[in-house]
């Protein structure tokens, strides 16, 4: 795997996943500042509340493309509230 892979992946996600771009902006992070492995440690941790429930469902997908969605996931509700996506 290329050393550039994490950066290429991060750039792809930022460019194509509207919710993640907004998530980083909301947390004061610019992907342009992620240039080393140590910078990845500074990225905010996402959760059901801070990411999955906060943004529009379609915005969680690359290019808002839902045509390739083949799986529906669910949490067990260990925090007291099951969640489905």
C-alpha positions, 0 to 999 in steps of 0.5 A, a space after each residue: 500500500 502506498 504511503 500516499 493512500 491515507 491522504 488520497 482517501 482523505 481527499 476523496 472523502 472530503 471531496 465526495 462526502 458532503 456530511 464529512 466535509 461539513 463534520 470537519 468544518 463544524 469541528 474546525 478542521 481543514 483537510 489541507 492541514 492533514 499532511 502527516 500520519 500524526 495529523 490523522 490523530 487530530 481528526 474528530 471522532 465521530 459518533 451516532 450523535 455527532 455524525 450519523 444523526 446530525 447530517 442528512 442521510 444522503 450526505 453520508 454517501 460519496 456523491 450522495 449516490 445511494 444506488 449502490 447501497 446494499 446493506 442496512 446496518 443497525 446498532 444494538 442500542 447499547 446506549 439505550 437507543 437502537 439506530 438504523 442506517 
